[in-house]
Structures are given as C-alpha cells and as structure tokens.
Amino acid sequence: VLKGAVCFLADLMREIPASVELEFVAVSSYRGVKSGELILKQPIAGDLSDRHVLLVEGIVDSGETARFLVSHVESLGARTVEICTLLDKPAARRHPVRIRYAGFQVPDVFAVGYGLDLDGRYRNLPHIATLAQG
C-alpha cells in the first residue's frame, strides 16, 4: 500500500524465500462532500483471481484502510487476503481487522520515518520516530 509501506516492503520481500509478484495500490481519503470516504488513487493493475494476496501496510491504526482494501481485493477474486503491517496501533482501532503479521505493536502515538510521513515529510528517516502531539 503506497506510499507508507514502501521501505518496509522492500526489506520484507528480500526475506521471503518464495517467488513473489508485486502490485501497488494507493488509497486516499476523499475530503469532498463525504469527508473520510476512501477512494483508490492507484488501483491494482494485475489480475488477482484465485491468488493468495498479502497486503503490506506501514501502519494499521483505525483499520479503515485495511478493511477497505481487504474487501476490494476479495472483490477482485483473490483466494486469500492477509495483512502484514510493520506497526500495529490497536488503541486507535475503530474497525475490526485481522492482522496476520505485525512487526511491532505501538501505543497511540504519531509515528514517522521508514516510509511513514507527516504531510510528505520524514519518510526518508532511516528509523521510526514519534512526533510530539499538541
């Protein structure tokens, strides 16, 4: 899932001994009439029919994006859909999602770096940091 998972994905795929294929998807929250509605900014281009799909996220917090993407990938005919996330923030969860693989569970903090950003900044940090809120 672009753009936040790109650093994690690059490291993760080098550790998977099986052959993998990549597809990219980008999701955005529509800020128009229905604020908060998710839309696909970059749809999945490949055929997922009867495929085992691993959605790779940088962070799962509210669960809204993960839930949306699982439903979308299932609608494309995937045989299975699992979620792998670097950071899992269950304290912020508003939608139940099943996370198959999680690197780290984090408290309700704003994390940046290693692909995660704040308004496009900090993605290039080689580590994960938190920003003071307030």
N, C-alpha and C positions, 0 to 999 in steps of 0.2 A: 504494500500500500504506500503510494508516494505521498509525500516526499520523506516523511519522518522515519521510515523503516529502511532507507537505502543503505546506511552504514552497517546496520545490524544484518540485513540481508546479505550483503557482500561477504561478511565474515561467516555467517551461518552456512551459506551454500558451499563454502570451501571445506566445511566439516562434514557434509553429507556424502557418504561414500557412493550412494547410488547416483545414476544419471538423473539430472533434473532439467526441467524446462521452465522458462520464466515468462510470466505475463505480468504486466504492470497495470494498476488501476489507481485512479486518483478520485477522491471524494471531496466535495465541498458542501458547506452548509449554506443554503440559499438564504440570503438576507433580504428578500423582497417581501411580498405580501404575506407569505407563510414563513416567517423567520424561523430558522432552525431546521427546515426541511432539507434533507440530504439529496444531493444530485451527483451524478457521475460526471466528473470533469474530463476524465480519460477512461473510457470504457475498456473492458477486457477485449483484446482483438482476437485471441485464439479460440479454438473450439474446445470447450471443457466437457463435452458429452462423455459420460462414463469414465471420467478421470478422477483421480484422488488429488484433492487440492489442499494445499497448506497456505492459509492466509498469513502473511508475515506482517506484523504491526510493530511499530516502535514503542507504543504505549497504548494500553486499553484502560480508559478511565470510566466515562459514563456508560460505555458499552453500546452506545447508539450507532457508531460507525461499524463496529464489528457485527452487530446484529443485522444491520442493513446489508453489509457485504455478504454475510453467510446466506441470507435469503436470496440475494441477487445471484450468487454463484450456484446455489441449488436450482434456481430457475433456469440456469443455463445448462442443466443436465448433469452436473458433477455427481459422481458416485458417492464420494465422501467429501466433507469440508471440515477442516480442523483449523484452529487458531494457534499461532505461535507468536508470543509477544516478548520483547525484551523486558518491558516494565509493565507490571500489573498493579493498578491502583484501585483495589476493591472498595475503599472508603468513598470513592466518587461514583460508584456504580448506581445507575438509575434503570438500566435494562439488563436483565439476566443474560449472560453469555457463558458458554462453556469454553474455557481456555485449556487447550490440551497441553501446551508447553509454555512455561513462563520462566524468564531468566531471573527476575527479581520482583519481589512484592515491595511496593513503596507506599509511604503514607500519602495523605492528600496534600502534596506539595507541587509546585510548578517546576518540572524538570526540563532542562535544555541540554544541548550538546549531543554528539554522536548521532547527528541527524535530526534531533528534536529542536524546535525553534520557538522563538517569540517574535512574531511579525517578521519572519525571514532571517532573523539574526541568531547567532550562536550555534547554528547547525554544524559548523566546522570545528567546534571544540572536540578534542580527542577523548574527552571523558564526559560523564554526565554530572551536571551541577544543578543546584536549585536556586531559584530566584526568590528574594525576599518579597513577600506579598504585602501590599498596603501602600 
